[in-house]
Amino acid sequence: MTITSEQTIIPGRFLINTNEKRAAKPPPKVFNVQDRTFKGYQPPQPDGYERSKSNPAASAIVIDNGSHLVRAGWSFDKSPRFIFPPVMSRYRDRKLNKACQFVGYDSYIDATTRGQLRYAFDPGTSVVGNWDVMEGVLDYLFLKLGVDGANGGVGRPIVMTEPIANPNYPRRMMNEILFECYSAPSVAYGIDSLFSYRYNRGTDGLIISSSHTSTHVIPVLNSKALLSNCSRLNWGGMQTAEYLLKLMRLKYPTFPARMNESQMEGLLHQHCYVSTDYDRELSGYLDWTGLEERDVVIQYPYTEHVVPEKTEEELARIAERKKESGRRLQEQAAKMRLDRLMKKEQELEYYKDLQQGLASESKKEVRRILEAEDLKDEAHLERKIRDLERSIKRSRNRDVGVEEPEEPEEEMTFPLLDVPDEELDEAGLKEKRHQRLMKSNVEARQRAKAEKERERLRREEEERLDREKRENDLESWIAERRVARQSLIQKIKERERMKADLGNRKSLASQMRMKTLANLAADGPKKRRRGGDDDTFGMNDEDWGVYRTVATGDQSDEEEEEDYSAMLNSVEEQLLKYDPEFTENHTLAAQSDWTKSLVHAFLRGSWPFDPESQREAHQLHLNVERIRVPEVVFQPSIAGIDQAGLVEIAADIVNQRFSNPNDRTRLLRDVFFTGGNTLFQNFDERFRNDFQSLLPMDATLSVRRASDPILDAWKGAAQWSSGSDLAKSSVSREEYLEKGSEYIKEHDLGNATSCYMAKSRNKGVQEWE
């Protein structure tokens, strides 16, 4: 079947004209998928190191060691000089016989390096686990910063961020690397979200830090974080991207392109947002009104099968060649018919001459001649001549366009059937068996003809009764037709479901089929054995029904499929004609229209889908996922997370853990958002509305966002390291050698030495105490 540009194939059964639909709606706005790529060579920047030589003790290297991106620069910089992911790729080039190492975005330079990617952090956490990669990241970082200290040492203080309640082992390993490998004069650690809060001039408030791997709620009073009342939600940007990836794979199980988490991160940042009223918006998200505005089309790379278009001259030449080819075929067919006619005339003339010659021959010679011509007797020769004459006459009439009247069938006689076998010779017995077989065929045709006539009379009688019932009791007749229509629709659905189940070997239909095969293999002897019983399968008509069951279930005939569709069309035509309440919109064809399908709206938006188009086959449609995925941080149960939502966690901290009303007021006056996972549109508005409903009536709530939720942690660390707090909060090399690698100095922006993890009183919430 050829599909024109005015038509489109809809999965199911229908070919729909879409000119009007396409004219009514503008084409969808398509966004190309973005993957993490190589960003080009970044040259070293030694000017910062040269500038730091004037005051080495006050010029610190600031590293925001994030699990998603590492940001690094000097304490006197306004923004980080280098931003790259903490990944490394290492492989050996066989041609050069060298070990190559790529770090950050350089690891995405080609498919070989991307295939060898390794991450510095443990999966799903902000804790460094692969120290080989971490050392490679630091080497790359110091090289790009232009550090050329003596004996490979950096010779500058280092300020590094770490997650809340960072375990002792990762900090000990980091101290050993920085002090032993890079000879750092001093190292200081601080919590990234607290650096961001300090940079935005916060002193008393509630920090909502939603980063790449988790979300934390941190109360701060008098510029000091109360880590004993901090709570964590195990959901961040990485889990959000993973969840969107799972939804897309579930939505498009046969998608031809490869989807990955980095692509999902780009879709999240560009097209997803937090709904201010999730339940209400979700209930109407797939409504056809305005769906083209809510549905976002994501295009993956594809290769379209291009069909070259022919000019009018080429089409005219092709049509002329087809006509010429048709004429030649007609001439060849006419020539073949003429040859067959001439051959039949020659045969007729030959058999007539033979018949005339037999009149003067003896019976013995006549029998010999007939046997030589493969004829039984002279009557057989007579029938042969008569059949040839009839065939020649029919062919001539067909050539001149004359319709030949139907000839009455010649009544066949079987005289030898009444003669006893004892009175017949061998040839007579053979002819008698032939006549018995011919009589059986004639009787079978007569029975079939009579059965067909009875079936015709039965249908006519049913139509007459149906017509009388319709004329006498129209309402009852319409009710019966509606019931019959529903029954046919149910049978069609059952047949389609059975076909789908048979494609799944774990389905009930496939299991029943295999059980039937196993029973067939186990029941009775299957082949004739010497001295044993024969297999009796097939002696009863019921035995053959098993093949129908084994094939594709109870309804397997192709004829049945056609009958169901034809019967349904016939019933719907009758209802359209006689039932005023049944319209075209009630037919199965109209109900199966893609413009009324919720599944089509979910998968393909408000536009028709052409399965033959590679462009449309490589498209993702984001609609419900745009609000469903960001909603998980407020309702973790959506993604199967057994924890309280962000609003409930914050309310528990404020209402239950702070009994002093003055402290509560100070916390609520500055609810501060930081971290990349808080950049969703309407995030702060949604939190404000839900959080306000859990607070006392007279509570005053003020919500604000960091000036740059992604870079403010690094900027805050750089600002802090430029002040006097750096010297008294850093661990010097002498203190490291004297007190060990686990030694840490406490300060307002760092972890406490007594941090340990404990379970919260609320189910599903984990807090750091």
N, C-alpha and C positions, 0 to 999 in steps of 0.2 A: 504494500500500500504506500502510495506517495503522499507525503504530508506537505501541503502548501503553506505559504507564510500566513494565510488567514486562518489556519487551523492548528490545533494543539492536541496532543494525546494526553488524556487524563487517566491516571492509574485506575483501573477498574474496567469500564466497559465502553466509555463514550468518547466520541469525537465531537468536540465542541467548537463552534465558531467564536473566535475571541476578538474580532475586529472592534466591536462596540466596547468590550471591556477594556481593551488596551487603549482605545481612544478616550475612554472616560477617565482613566487613571494615568498619571505621569509615570514614566519608567522609574524603577527603584534607584535610590542613591546607593551606590556600591562603594564599599571601603576595601582597600587591599589589605591582606593580612601582613603584619610586620613581624619579622623574626629578628632575634639578636644576631647582629652581624659584626664583622670586622670594621672598625672605625678609622682605619688608617694608622700609619706610623706616627707615634707621639715622641718627639725628640726630648732628650733630657733638658731640664731647666736648672742649670747650675748657678744662676744669678742669686737665688735665695740662699744657697750655701755660702756664697761669697759675702753676701750681706750679713749673714749670721756671724762671720768671723770677728766683727767689731765687738760683739757682746755674746759670746757662746753660751754663757749660763742663762741668759734671758731669752735666747732664741731656741724655742723648743720645736720639735717635730710632732705635729698633732695628727693622730690617726684615729678616725672614726671606723672601728673595725666591725662593720656590719656584716650580717650573714648574707645580705643581698648585694650590697655595694660597699666597697672600701673607699673612703675619702681621706685624702692626705694632703698636707701642706705645712706651711710654717706658721708659727704663732702670730707673726706680724702680717700675714695675708688676710685679705677680706673674705676670700672664699677658697675652697680647696683647689689645689693645682691639678690633682689627678683623681679621677673617679673611675673605678673599674670593678668588675665582679671578682670575688675571691676564688678564682678557678685557675687551674694550670693544666696544660697538656704537654706530655713528654713522649717522644718516640725517636727511633733511630732511623736516620736517612740512609738507605742502603747504597745509594749512588755516591754520596759524599762520605759514607762511613762515619757519620758524626751523630751524637745524641743532641737532638733539638729540644728546646724547652720554650714554651709560650705561656704567657701569663695574662690574665684579664681578657680584654677584647681581642688581643692577638690570638687567643686560642680559637677564635671563630674564623680564622683566615681561610680555611678550606675544610672539606669533608674529613680529611685524615686527622687534622687536629681536633675537630669537633667530636670525632669518635673516641678520642682518648681523654676527654675532659674528666677532671677530678676536682672535688670541692674540698675546701678547707674545713668546713663546718659539718658536724654530724647532721644527718637528714632530719629536718623538722625542728631543729634547735638552733640557739644562738651560741652554742658551746663549740669551740674549736676541737676537732677530733683527728684531723689529718695534718700532723705537724710537718710532714714533708712538703705538702702544698703550702702551708702557712709560711714556712721558711722561704719557699720560692716566691711567694707574694711579697714578703719583706725585702728580699733581694731586689726584686723588680722595682719596688717602691723607692728604696734608697738610691738605686741606680738612676731612676728618673729624676729624683730630687737633686742629683748632682753631688751626693755625699762622697767625698774622697779622703776620709780621715786616715790617720796613720794606722798601718797594720790592719786595714779593713774595718776599723771601728768608725762609728758614726760621730762620736765626740760631741753630741748634742743631747740635751734632755728629751725624753720621749713621754708624751701624754697620749694615752690610749683609752678608748671607751670599752666598756664591757657590759654584759647584761646584768640585770638584778640577780643577786645571790649567785654570782658566778662561782662554781665549785673551786675548791682549793687546787685540785690537780691541774686544770687548764691554766690557772694563774701561775702556778709553780713552773710549768713547762714554758710559759711565755717569758717569765723572768729569766729562766736559764738561757733561752735563746737570745734575749735582748742583752743580757749582761755577759754571757760567755762568747756568743758568736759575733756580736756587734759592739761589744765593749761600751755600752751606753753608760754615761756618767750617773744618770738617775732615771727612774721610771715612776710614773704616776698613773693611777687608774681612776676612772669615774663612770657613772651611769649616764648613758646617752640622753635619756629623757630628762634627767635633772640638769644636764648642761643646756638642753634646749629651753627648759623653764627659766633657768637663770639668765640666759641670753635675752629672753623676752620680759625680763624684769619682774619675775614673779617671786613672791615671798610666802604668801599664805594661799593655799588653794588645793584643788584636786586635779592631779595630772591624769589624763587619759592618753596612754601611749600605746598605739596600735601599730606594730612594726611588721617585719617580714614573717616572723615565726610565732608571735604571740601578742597578746594584748594585756597591758598592766594598768591597774588603777592604783595610784600612789598618792596618799595624803601628805601634804607639806605644811608645816607650821613653823613660823620663825625661820624660814629659809632652810629648814632641815627636814629631810624626808623621814617619815615614820614608817620604816620598812617592816616593822612588826605588824602593821595593819594593811600592808600591801596585798593585793589579790591579783591572780593571774587567770586569764582565759586562754585556753590553748587554741587560739585561732588568730591567724594573721594573714598577710598578703600571700604567702606561699600556699597555705591551705585553701585560700579563696581561689587561687589559680587552679589548684588541683581539683577543687570541687567543680569549677566551670568546665574543666577538661573532661571530667567524668560525665557531666550532664550532656556535653556535646557528643561524646562517644556513644552514650545511650540514645541520644536523639537521632544521630546519623550512624547506625552501626556499620553501614557499607560505604562510608565516605571514602572516595578514591585517593584523597591526599592524606599526608601525615600531619596530625595535630600534636603539638607539644605545649609544655607549660609556659615557655617564654612567649609564644604566640597568644596564649590566654591572658598573660599579664598585660600585653598591649591592648587586648579587647576590653579588659576590666577598666583600665585607666581611661580609655576613650569613650566607651559606650555604656557602662554600668553606672547606676546611681542608687542612692538610698531613697526609698519611698517614705513620704511623710505619713501616709495611711496605707499600710501594706495590704491589709485584707480587702479594703474597698478597691484599691487600684488593681490588685491581682484578679478580682472577680470579673473585671471588665477589660482586661488587657488584650484579649483576643477578639474583642468585638470588631466587626468589620468596619464600623465607623471610626475613621482615624487610625486604622491599623497600619497604613502605609507610613504614618509618622512615627509610630512606636516600634515598628519592625526595622531592624538594621541588617543589611545584607553585607556579608563578609566574603570577598572573592579570593579564592586560592589560585595559584598558577595553574594553567591548563593549556592544552593544545587542542584547538578546534579542528574537526575534520572538515576541511574546506572542499566544497563541491564546485568545480569551475562552472560558471554560468556561460551559456552558449548564446551567440548573437542570433538575431532573427534570420539572417541568411543561413547560418548553420542549422537552425531548427527547420527551415524550409527544405534544405538539402536532405536532412535526415528524414523528414516526412515523405519527400519524393522517393528516396531510396526504399522506404518501407512500402510505398505504393507499388513501386516496380517489383520489389520482392514478392508482394502479394499477387501481382499479376503473373509472375513466373510460376509461383506455386499453383495458382489456378490453372494455368496452361498445363503444367505437369500433371495435376490431378485429372484434368480432362483427357489428356493423352493416356493416362493409366486406365481410366474408365473405358476409353475406346479400345485399348488393347485387350482388356478383360472381356468386353463385349464381343470383339472379333474372335477371341479364344472360345467363348461360349458358343458362338455361331458355328465355328469349326467343329466343336464337340457335338453339337446338335446334328449337323450334317453327317458326321461320322456315325453316330448312333442310329440315325434314320437309315443310312445305307446298310448298316449291320442288321437292322430289323428286317429290311427287305430281303437281304441275303439269307436269313434264317428260314424263310418260307420254303426254300427249295432244298434244304438240308435235312438229313435224317435226325431222329431224336438224339442218337448217340453223339453225332457231330455237333448238334445244337448245344448239348450239355457241355461238350469239350470247349466250344467257343465261348460260352457264357462264363465257364470257370476261368478261362484265360483272361477274360475282361473283368473278373472279380464281380460277377453278377450271379445272383442266386437262381433266378428263373426269368422267363420272358415277362412276367408281371413286373419284376424289378426293373427290367429294361424299359418297360412302358412308363413306369413312374419316373425314371431318370429322364426320359425324353420330355415328359410333361413338365417336370420341374425346370428343365432348361428353357423350354418355351415360355413358361411363366416368368422366369428371371429375365430373359431377353426382352420380353414385352414390358416389364416393369422398368428396366433400365432405359429403354427408348422413351417411354412416357415421361420419366423423370427428366430426361435431357430436353424434351420439348415443353416441359412444364404442365403436363396433363396429369391430374390427380386420378389415380386408379381406384375404382370402387372396391370396397372390401368384398372378397369372395367368401362365400359360406364354407365353413370347415367341412372337409370331406369326412363322412362317418367311417370310422375304421372298423373292420370286421376281423374276427379271430376264429376262423372255422376249425383250425386244428385243435383248439382247446377241448372240443367235444369228441375228438377221436381218441380212442384208447391207445396207450403206448404200444401195446402188442401189435397193432395194425400198422405201425409206422416203422420205416427203416431209420438208419442213422441220420440221414439228412432231414427226414421228417421230424425226428425227435429234436434236432437242433433248431429247426424252424419253429417247433411248438414252444420251446423254451424262450425263443425270441418273442413270439407273440404273447406269451404270458407276461414277460417283462414290459412289453409295450402296453398291454392292457392295464398293468399296475400304474404305469405313468399316466395313462389317460384318466384312470379313476382318481389319481391324486390331483391332477389338474382340475377335474370336475369338483372334487371336494373343496379345493382351495377357492374355486370360483363361487361355489355355493356359500362358503364361509365369508367371502368378501361381500357377497350380496346380502347375507344376513347382517353383517357389520354395517353396511350402508343403510339398510332398513332400520337397524337399531339406532344409528345416529340420527336419522330423520325423525324417528319416534321421540328420541330425547329432545331434539330441537323443537318438535311440535309441543311436547309437554312443557318445556322451558318457556316457550313463547306464550302458551296459555297461562302459565303461572305468572309471568311478567305482566300480562294484560289484566289478570284477575286480582293479583296481590303484589303490587309493585314494591311496597316497603319490605315485605318478607324476601322477595327476590333480590333486592339490593343488599339486604343484610347477609344473605347467603353468599353473594358475590364478594362482599368485603371479607367474610371469613375465609373464603377460598383464596383470596388474594394474600391475606396474611399467612395462610398455610404455605403457599408457594414461595413467598419471600423467606419464610423460615427454612424451607427445604433448600433454597439456594444458599442461604447463609451456612446451613449445616454442611452442604457439599463443599463450600469454600473452606470452612474450618477443617473439614476432614482432609482436604488436600494439603492445607498448611501443616496439620499435625503429622501427616505421613512424611513430610520432609524432615521432621524431628524424630530421631530414632528413640528418644526418651519419652515421647508422647504415648498416651493410652492407645491410640489407633495403631501405632507401629508395634507396640507391645502385643496387642491382640492379634495382629497379623503374624508376628513371629510365633505366638502361641499356637495359632492354627497350623502353621508350617510344621512346628514341632509335633503336634498331634498327628498330622498326616504321616510324618516320618515314623511315628511310634505305633500306629494302629495296624495290626495284622501283617501278614507276609506281603512283601512288595514285589517279589518275583517268583516265578514258578520254580519250585524245587522238585527234585526227583523223589517221587513217592509222597509229595506233600500236596496241600490244597493250592488251587490257583487264587490269584488276587481277584476278588469280586468287586473291586472298585469300578464304578461306572455302570453297573447293571441297573441301578435305580437312577431315575432322573434327578433326584435330590443330591446325588453325589457330585454332579457337575456344578452345583451352585457354589461349591467351596472355591472354585477358581475365581469367581466374581468377588468373593470376600477377600481372598488373598491378594487380588490385584490392587484394588484401591478402596476397599470397604464396601458398605451396603449399596452405595450409589456410585457406580463406576462407569456406566455406559456413557459414551459421548452422546448417544441419541437422547438419553435422559436429560443431559444438560440443555440440549437444544429444545427438547419438549418443555422443560420448565420455563425457559425464557419465552417460548412461543405461547404457552398457556397463560403466563403472566401478562404478556402483551394483549392477548385476547380478552382476558378478564378486565384489564384496565381500559381497553377500548369500549367494552360494554358499559362500564361504570361512567366513563366520560360521556357516553351517549345518553344514558338514562338516569344517572344520579346527578342532580343539580349541585349537590354539596361536594362532589368529587371533581377537582380541577386538574389542570396540567401540573400544578405545583405539588399535588399529592402523589404523582406517579413516582415509581422507583427511579426513573431516569432523572427527574427533577431533584429528588432527595439525594441522589448521588452526585449532584453537581458540585464541583469544587468550590463554588462561591458560597456554599452552605455547609461546608465541611470544617469542623473545628480542628481536625487533625491536619488538614491542608493549611489552615491558618497558622498552626503551630510550627509546621515543618517548612512551609514555602511562603508564608506571608499572604498578602492580598493580591498576588499576581499568579497567573497560570504557570504551570510547570511543564516543560518539554523534556522528557527523559532522553531524547536523542541529542540534546544540546550539551556539549561538554562544559560550556561556560556555566550553565545552571546546575549541572551535576557537581561542580566544584564550588558551590556556594553554601555558606552557613547563614542561617537566619537567627539573629538574636532578638527575642521578644520578651518572654516571661523571665528568662535568665537575667535580664538587665536589672531587675529588682530582686529576684530571688537569691542570687549569689551574695550581694552585699548585705542582705537581711540576716544572714547567719550570725553575724556578730551580735545582733539583738535577740535572735531566736536560734540558738545553737542546735536545738532539736531538729530543725529542718535538715541538717546534714548529719544527723545521728550522733551529735556530741552531747554527752550526758553532763552538761554543766549549765549553770545559770547564765542568762544573757548579760550583756554589758551594763544595762540600766539596773538590773537587779543586784549585780555585784556592787556598783557604786552606791546604790541605796542602802545596801547592807552595811557598807563601811561607814557611811555618814550617820545613819539612824541607829545602828546597833553598837558600834565600836567607839563612838564619841558621846559620852553622857553630858559633857559640858555644852550648853546651848551656845556659848560664845565661840567655842571651837567649830561647831557646826556652821555657824554663820560665816566665820572666816573661810571655811572650806568652800561653802556654796557661792561666795562672792567672786571666786575665780576658778571656774572649771576650764582647764586648759587642755587643748587637743594638740598632739604631736605625733609624728610617724606617718609613713606613706599610706597606710591603710585608712587614715582618716580623711584622705583627700576626696572621697566620694562626695558628689553633690548631695546636699541636704543632710549630710551626716550630723552636723552640729544642731540643725533645726530639729531633726528627729530625736536626738538625744535630749534636747531641752524639753520638748513636749512630753516625752515619756517619763523623764526624770522628775519633772515638775509634779506629775500626778502622784508620785510616791513620796512627796515631801509634805510637811505641814502646810496649812493654808497660808500662814503668814511668812513662809520662808521666801527669801529673796535669792533668786538664782541668776548668775551671770556666766555666760559661756563665751569663750573666745578661742581662736585658733592661732597656732604659731605663725609668725610671718612667713617662714619657709619650713614646713613640717619635715622636709627631707634633709636640709642642710643646716638647720639651726643647731643640731647637736654638735656638729663639727665647729660651727662658729662660736657656740658657747664654750666649747673646750679650748679653742684658740684664745678667746677673750679671758678665760680663767687662767690659762697658762702665762698670759702676759702680766699678771698681777703678782702680788707678794705671796699669794696662797700656794704657789707652785713649790717653792723651796721647802716649806714645812709639811707639805702633803706628799712629797715624793720620797721614794726609797732610794737612797744613794747606793753606789757600788760598795762602799765600805760597810754599810748596814746589811746589804745582801750577803757579803762574805761573812759577816759576823753572826747574823741572826737567821740565815737560811733563806731558801727560795720561797717559802710560804709566808714570809713576813709581809705585812701590809699595814699602811698607816691609814687611820680613819680620818675622814673629813666629811663635810656636809654633803658633798656631791658623790661620794663613793659608797661602796659596800662596807658593812661592818664585819669585823672578824668573827662575830658570833652568829652570822647568818646561817640558818639551817632551814630546811624545807619541812613544813608540817601540813597536815590536812586541815581544811577549814571545817567549821561547824556546819556550814551549809553544804548540802550534797552537790558534788560536781564542781565546787570552787576550790582552788588551791591557793594558799597564801604563803608568803615568805615571812618567817618570824626570826 
